[in-house]
């Protein structure tokens, strides 16, 4: 199963663009930071991940404030058919904290 849920900030976000088929897409960078337990030891887990919101969710994602903390759900896939880089495809998200 390829199902990912992550809490993150939207640190960068492009404007909505359209595929040749007319599907709206928004590319972004998400940033995560948390404490995780590994082998009984607290570990700082920090990363940035490329993300994409496509279709109906792209409009809502493009209007989401950058200062908030969100819970994102989606899946990982290769950036392109021949790429080894992964992209997080956002299926849904919700605001957890406004950051204010």
Secondary structure, 3 states (H helix, E strand, C coil): CCCEEEEEEEEEECCCEECCCCCEEEEEEEEEEEEEEECCEEEEEEEEEEEEEECCHHHHHHCCCCCCEEEEEEEEEECCCCCCCEEEEEEEEEEEECCC
